[in-house]
Amino acid sequence: MRRLLIGLSAFLTLTGTILVVPVSAAPGPEAHPVTASADLVPMGSAEDPARGAELQEGTTEPVVGVPESAPALTVSRTDVEFSMVGVTWAPDPAVDDTVVAIRVQDEDGAWGDWSEVEVEDMEPDAGDGAPATERRGGTAPLWTGPSTGVEAELVTRSGAAPTDVQLDLIDPGTSAADGALGEPAMGDVAHAAMTMPAVYTRAQWGADERIRSWGPQYPPTIKAATIHHTANSNNYTEAQVPGILRGIYQYHAVSLGWGDIGYNVIADRYGNLYEGRFGGLASTVVGAHAGGFNTGTVGVSMLGDYSTVAVPQAQIDAVSRIVAWKFSLFGINPRGTTSLVGGGSTSKYKVGSTVTLPTVFAHRDVGNTACPGNSGYARMPEIRDRVAALMAGQVAAEPTMAARYASDPALRSQLGAPIQPEATIAGVTYRRYERGNMYWTPTTGAHAVVGDILARYLAGGGPAALGAPTTDELATPDRVGRFSVFTGGTAFPGGVSIYWTPRTGPRAVAGVIRDLWASQGYETGPLGYPTADEKATPDGKGRYSEFERGVITWTPAGGARSISGDVVAKWRSL
C-alpha cells in the first residue's frame, strides 16, 4: 500500500469526514511521554540454546499435544524488574504451532503459577510498518504487574521450531499522571456526526512518540469494526492502565517491529477509552490488529483476557460507544454486512480473498485465533444491538429491498428475478425471487434468506414467529456450515439463529441456550453443531437442544446447563 504523509487538507479530501479537535483536559499532574525499557534475554533455539538458556526434557506443566519427552527451551532470570513479558523469535512462516509457558516472581519473592501465553495472532499488512525482514514473531504481551523474576519454557507442538528466541522483559515506566489522568482530552465536539465519546489521548497515557517508526496510511473509507481482547491479565487497577498501554506499545512497536501499537482504540474494564494507533481517531488510519483485514476496518480491543471470564458491562458499553461514533462518521449500518478483500499469514483466508462479514465482527471471524475469547465472542450480538441503539436517529434509514437489489450484483445473481410484488406480514416487508426471499424492516435493513435455511424459517412461522433476518446467510468460521440470525418474533423474543450443515440440516438455536452455546465457542466448541431444534422437556418445565456432542438444557430454576460425554448417554436413557 502506498504510504501517505498528508496534511489537514489532504486528510479532509481523502476521508470525507469531519476532523474532531481535542478539548482541553482538566488540570492535574502533567502528562508527559514516558520511556519504556526492555531487558532482552537471549534464549537461542532448541538446536543451539543461548548462554544461560537450557534444553530440558518436557515442560514443567503438561501441554496438550506435546509428548512429555519433547525438548523444551528454557531460561530463568531473577533480580530483574519488569511488569510485562513476551517471547519473540525470528520471523518464519513455517513456525505456526509454538507453545510458551511463563511464571513470574513478585516483589516479595513469591513465585506464581505457570501461565500459557498466546502466540500473537495479529500482524500488520504487507508494506505497513517495518520491513517484513525486521519484524519478529512471538507471543502476545502478558501483563504481570511489578515482578522481580521470570521462568519461561518454549516447546514446539508441530512443524518448525523458532530460532533466535528471546525473552522481552518490559518496564513501562511510571508517571505521576498515571493514577490521575483527569478528564479524557478528546470528545464532546460540536459538528461531529454524533457526539464523540470521551477518549484518553496517547499523550495522556504517556506514549513516547520517539519509538514510533510507522507513518500513518489512510485508505478511502472505513467499512467495519473488528473486536478484540488483548489477552492480558484481568486483575489490573485503573491506575495501572496507562502503564499497560505503554507496555503493549513498546512490545508492538519495538519488540515485534510493527512501528506502533496495533489497535486503534482500547477499552478497559472500567469503561474508559484510550487512543491507540497514531493518525487520528476520526480518520481511516490503518491499524495492525487483524492481519490481512486491517485496511478499511477499525480495531477496538478490550483490555483483558475474556476466554472464560465474563466481560464487564462497562467495557461492552464503552466498545459500543466508540463503534457507534465511528460508524456515524462513515454511514455504516451496524446490523449490516460488508465485503472485504484480504487474507494473510495470520488469517484463515488466502491473500486476495473476498469475504462477506458483519460490519461489527470479531477477530476470530477472519483470523486463526480465539480472540476476543469465548466470553467476548458471545457478546457480539449485544454489541451490534447497542451500537444500533446509539445510532438511532443519527444515520440514514436502512436501504429498501429495491435499493439493495439494484446496487448489489452478487445478491441479484444469488436470488434471481423477482416473482411477486412486495408484501408485508407482521411488520416485515418481503419479496419472493426465483431462488430465495428478501426481507426488510426499518431497523434490520434488507437481507436475503435462501435454500434450506429459508425452508426452515418458513416452516417455523416466518416473520410472525421468528422475526426479520438481521444478516444475510453467512459461512461459519470452520467453513463447514451456514447460518442466518433473526430477531425472534413471537416464538423467540430473545432472538434465534438457524444453522445448517450437510449432515445436520437446518436447526434453530435460540435464547439462553444459544447464549451458553455461544460462550463455549459455537460450533467450534465442545458441543459442535445443533442436530435438532429446541424442544420442550417431557414434563413441560424446561427446554433443551441437542448437539453433535452433547445437550444444553434449560429450566427457570436452574438456568442453562451443558452436558456431554457419558452424562449425555445417561440423560437420554432416563
N, C-alpha and C positions, 0 to 999 in steps of 0.2 A: 504494500500500500504506500502511496506517495505521502511523505511526511510534509506537514504544513506548519509553518510558523506564521501565524496570522495575527493581525491587529483587530481592533474593535470593529471596524467597518467590514472587514472580511468575515469576521465571525457572524455578524448580523446577516450578511448576504448569504453565507453558506447554510446557516441553521434555520433562518427564518423565524427565530424565536426572540423573545424579549429578554434582554440582559437583566439579571437580578443583581442589584448592587447591595453589598452587605450593609447592615445597620450597625452602628457602634454598640459595643457591648458595655455592660455596666462596669463601673470601676472595681478594681480588685487587684490581687497580685498580678504583676505584669507578665503576660505570657511571652515567652521567648523561645527561639529554636534550641532544642536540647540534643546534644550529640550523643547518640547511642554508640556503644562499642561492642565488638565481638571478639571473644577469645577462641581461636581456631585450634582444635586438637586433631592432628592427623591420625587417621586410622588405617590408611593404605587399602589393601584388598585382601580377600581370603587367600590368594596365592602369594601375596607379598605384604604381610602386615607391617605397618609403620612402627618405628621405635616407640615402645611404650604400649602398643596395642598387642593383643594376643589372639590366637586362634584356639577356641575350645570346642569340645565335643558337645553339641547341643546347646540349647538355651536354658537359662535358669528356670523359666516357666515354660511349660509345653506350648507349642504353636501348632494350630490346626494345619494339617497338610505337610508338616515338616518332620522327618524322622528324628528320633531322639539323638541319633549319632551324627546328624548333619553338622558340618563345620560352621561355627558361629564366630564372627569377627567381633571382638570386644575391646573396650577401653574403659578405664576408670580414672577419675580425677577428683582430688579433694583440695581444700584451701583455694577455691576459686569462688568468685562472686558473680552471679547471674540471676536472671528472672525469667528467661525464655531460652528454650533449647530446640535445636533441629539438627538433622543429619543430612548432609548433601554429598553428591558424588558426581563424577564426570558424566557429561551428557551421553546417553547411549540408548537409542530406541529399543534395543533388544532387552534392556533391563526393565521388566514390567511386572515382576512379582517378588518384590523385596519386602521383608518384614523387619521393623525396627522396634525394639523394646527399650524403655528408659526408666530408670528410677533415680530420684534425687535425694540429697541430704539437705534438711532445712537448716536454718540459722542456729538451732540448738544442737545440731549434730545428729538428729534422728533421721534414719532412712525411711522413705516411704515405700509404697508398693510399686511393683513393675506395671508400667502402662504401655500398651502397644500404640505407637504413633502412626497415624495415617500417612501414607505416601501422598505427596502434594498432587492433587488432581486438577489443578488449574495450570494455565500457561498463557503467555502472550501469543498472538497470531504471528505468522511469518512476517518478518520485517519490522515488528514492533520491538522497542527497547534495544537491548544489547544484541549484537550478532549471535546467532544460534550457537556458534562455537564458544562464546563466552558465558553462556548460560549453564546452569547446573541442574541436574535432577536432585530430588531429595524428598524429605518428609514435609508435612505441614509443620509450622512452628507450634511448639507446646509451651503455654504459659505455666510456669511453675511457682511464681512468686519468689521472693528472695531466697536463694539457695547457695550452699557452700560446697556441694559435692555432687557428682553425677557418675552413673554407670550406664553404658549403652551396649546393646547387643544387636548385631545385624546378621540376618540369615536369609538366604535366597530359597524361596519355596520351589521355584522352577525357572528355567531359562537362564539367561546370562546373569552373572554376578557383577555388581558395580565395582568400579575401580576408583582410585583417588578419593576414597571416602574420608570425610572429615566431620567432626562434631563441632557445631557452632553454638557457643555459649554467649548469649546476648544480654548485655546490661543496658536497659533503655534509658538510663539516666533519670534524674529527678528534677522537679521544678516546684517552686512554691505555689505555682498556679495549678498544679495537678489536682489538689484537693479543693480548689476554689475557682473553678473556671468561670463563675459568674453566669450571665445570661448568654445563650448562643448568639454569635455575632452575625448570623445570616438568617433572614426570614422576615415575614410580615411586610413584604414590599408591595407597594401600590403598583398598579398597572400590569401585574402578572396575570396569567390566565386564571388562576385561582390562588388563594392565599398559600404562600410557601410555608411549610413547617419550619420551626426553629432548628437550626443546624449549627453545631460547633465547627469552626473552620480548622483548616490544617494548622494555621498559626496558633490557634488556641490550644490544640493538643501537643504543640511543640515540634512539629515536623521540621527537620533540618533540610532545607531545600538544597544544600550543598551536595547531598548524596544522591539527589535525583539526577539521573543521566538520560532520562527519556523525555522526548519532546512530544507534546500533545498531537494527536491526529483526530480529525473531525470528518466523519462521513456525512452524507447529506441529511440523514434523519435518524431518529430512534424509532424502533418498531416493537420492542418488547422489553420486559424486565426479567432478569434471572435472579432467583432467590437462592441464597447460600447460607451455610453456617461456617464459622471459622474453624470448628473442631478444636478450639482451645478449652481450657478449664471453665466450668460454670461458677466456680467459687471465687469470684472476684468482687471487689468492692467498687463503688462508683469512683472513688479517688484513684483506683489503680488503672482505670480505663485508658487515660492518656498514655501511660507507660506501656500498656499492652499494644496500643496502636503504634507507638514508636518502635516497639519490638518487631511487630509484623512488617512495618515499613522497612526497617533495616534488613530483615530477612528476605523479603520480596525483592527489594531494590538492589541489595549488595550480595547477600549470600547466594540467591538464586540467579542474580544477574538480570532482573527484569527492568531495572531503572526506576521503579516507583512501586507503590503499593498497588495491588491488583484490583481491589474493589473500588467502585465509585462511591458508595455510601456504606457506612457501618452503623448498625443499631445495637445498643447494649440492652441488657436485661432490665434496666431501669426505665426504658422508653426514651433514652436520649439518642440523637442522631449526630453523626460525625462525617465531615467531608473526607473522602478517601482520595482517589486518584486526582492528580493535579489537572487543571484545564477548564474548570468551571462547571458547577452543578447544573446550570441551565443549558449547557451545551450538549453536543452529541459525542463528546470525547470518548475514545475507545479505551476500555479497561483491559485487564488481563485476568479475567475471572472465569471464563468458560471457553477454553481453547477451541478455536475454530468458529466460535459464535460470539466473539467479543464485539465485532462490528455491528452497529445498529441495535445494541442492547445496553441496558444499564444494569450493573451488578450491585445488588443490595445484599449485604451479608449480616446475619445475626451473630453477634459476638457470643460464642459458647459452643458446646457440643450437644446437639439435640438428637443423637442417635436413639436414646431411650428416655432422657429427661424431658419433661414437658416444657414447651416454650412459654415463658411468661406472657400474660396477655398484654402487658405494656409494650413488650417487644413486637408482638404481632401488630398492635395499633401503630407503632412508630413506622414499621415497614410499610404498612398500608398508606400512611400519610405521605411518605416521600414518593411512593409509586404513583399515587393519585395525582400529586402535583406534577410529577414528571410527565405523566400521560396527558394531563390537561394542556401542557405546553405543545404537545405534538399530536393532539387529537386522536389518541389511541383508545380503542374500546377494551376495557379490562375483561370483558366476558367473551371477547372475540378470539380469532386465530390469526396467525401471520405466517408467511413463508420466509425462511431464512436459508441462505446458501452458505455452507461452511463445512466443517469437518477437520480433523487433525489427529495428532498423536494421542491426546488425552480424550478425544471424542469417540463416541460409539459409531460415528458416521465417517465415511471416507471423504477425503478432500473434494470439494465441489458438489457435495450432496445438497439437494433442495429438500428441506424438512418443514412440514407444517406443524406449528406448535401453538399452544395457547399464548396469548400476549403476556400473561404472567405465568412463567414456567419455572420449574426447579432445575438446578444444575444437573441432577441425575437424569433429567429428560434428554439431555444431549451428551453427557459425559459418562465415562466409565467410573462412576463414583456413587456413594450412598448419600452424598450431600443433597439437601440440608438435614440429613438424618431422618429416620422413620417418623419421629415425633414432629419434626419440622415439615416433612412432606405431607403428613396428614392434615396440616393446617392450610395447605394451598387453596382449597375451595373457599375457606373463610377469608383468606387474604384477598382473593378476587372479589368476593362479595363486599368486603369492607371498602376496597378501592372503588367499586362501582357506586356504593352508597355515598362516599365522599365526593365523587364526581357528579352526583346527581344535580342536574341543572347547570353544570359547567361545560358540558360537551354537547355537540350536536346530537340529534336523535339518531338512533340506530338506523342503518340503511334498510330500506324496504327490500322485500324479496326481488322485486323487479330490478331495483338498482344493483343489488348484488349479482343477480343472474346476468345482467348486461355487462358488468365490469369484471367478471371472473370467468375466463375461458375454460379453466380446468373444471370449474363447477358445471358449466354448460355441457362439457364433454361427459362428466360423470352422470348427470341427471337426464340428458337428452332433451327432447322438445316437451313443452307443457301440453298436457292432455285434458285439462279442465281449468275453468276460471278460479280465481282466488275465492276462498270461503272462510268462515270463522266459526270456531267451536270452542266453548269455554274460555273466551277471550284470546284465543290463539288463532292467528291468521295462517292459513296453509294453502298450498297448491300442489297438485299431483303432476308429476312428469313421467316420462317413459320409463325411467329406471330408479325412481325414488320420489320422495316428497320433500318440500321445503316448508319450514315453519318460522313464524315471526311474531314477536311482541315488542313493544317499545323498549323494554328493559333487557331482553335477551338478544335482540337482533335476529338476523336471518341465518338459519342453519339447516343443512341437509341431513336427512336420515334415509339410509338405503339398506338393501339386502336383508339378511336375517335379523339384524337389529331393528329395522323398520317393522318387520313382521311381528317380532316380539313386542315392540312398542304398541302397535295397533291391537294385538291380541290382549294386551294388558289394559286397554281402555283408552289409549292415545292421549291427546291433550287433556281431556277431562280428568283422567285418573293419574296420569304420570307427568302432566305439565308440559312445558315447552322445552325443547333442547337448548342447552347453553353452549354446546360445542358442536362442531361437525364430528363425524366419525374419525377417531384418532387411533393410531397404532400404539400398542402397549410398548413399554421400554424394551422388553425382550424380543419384540418383533414377531411374536407368535400369535397374538390376538389383536382384537379391535375393541373399541368401546366408545360409547356416547353418554353424556351426562345430561340429566333432565331436572327441572325444578321440583318435580314431585307431585304436583296436583293434589287431588283429594285422597289418593291412596297412600302417598308417601310425602307428607308435608315437609319433611326434612331433606328432601332430595333423593334421587335414585339414579343409579348408573346401570347400564346394560353392557355386559362383557360377552364377547364371542370368541371362541376358538374353533378350529375344525373338529376337535374331539369332544368339546363340551356343548357346542351350540350356543345360542344367546341366553344369558342368565341375568336376572336382575338382582342387584345388591343395594340395600338402602339403609338410611338412618344410622343408628348407633352400631349396628352390625357392620355396615360399611366403614364407619369411623374406626372401629377396632381393627378390621382387616387392613385399612389404610395405614394405621400406626405400626403394623407389622411388615409393611413393605408391599402391600397389594399382592399382585400375582408373583412377585419375586420373593415374597416372604415364605414362611414355613407352610402355609396352607395351600398355596398355588391358586388356580382359577376356581371360581364357583362352578359347581356341577348341577345345581338345581336352584330354582327360585326360592325366595324366602317363604317359609310356611309357618302356620300356627302349630304349637305343640298340641299333642292329643288332648291334654286337659284344658286347652284354651287359655292358659295363663301366660304363655310366653310365645316367642318366635324363634326360629332357627334357620340358618342357611348352611348347606353342605358344600364343602370344597374338596379339591382333589386329595388333600392330605389331612383333612380334619373338618371340624364343625365349629361354628360360632352360635352360641345360644344367648337368648336374652329373656329376662324376666323383670317386672317392675321392681322387685325387691333386690335381686342380685345384680342387675345390670347385664352388660355384655361380657361373656366369658368364652375363651377359645380353648378347645380340646383337640388333641391329636394323638397319633400313635395307638398303642393298645387301649388307651382310655376310650377312644372313639369306637373301637370294636365292641367294648363292653357296653358303652352308652347305647349303641344301635341294638344290641341284643336285648336290652331292657325296654 
